[in-house]
């Protein structure tokens, strides 16, 4: 079995653990509460502003990109940051790189704006 880089950081089994922890039970595609997965809503109108940052090698890249586009199409303010060649949590493994600093600062600035701290 060959692994791609992101599988060393966040694997499908990690997803199951994360969802089980969040939901309090193993995840089932047909019964997640609506609040738990807003991306599954047909109409995204009225959702709060979002910042979505993802690397192109991330397990969630396509899903995150599509969700950001849907939010924007629904008129929801959404800042989408895509980092070419980055894997899940890349900014934690190379925190001193310019790319990591820019990515983290973008997220923090969005949070400050959302909390009206700046």
Secondary structure, DSSP 8 states (H G I E B T S, - for coil): ----GGGGTS-HHHHHHHHHHHHTS---TT---GGG-GGG-S--TT---EEEEEETTSTTHHHHHHHHHHHHHTT--EEEEEETT--TTHHHHSTTSHHHHHHHHHHHHHHHHHTT--
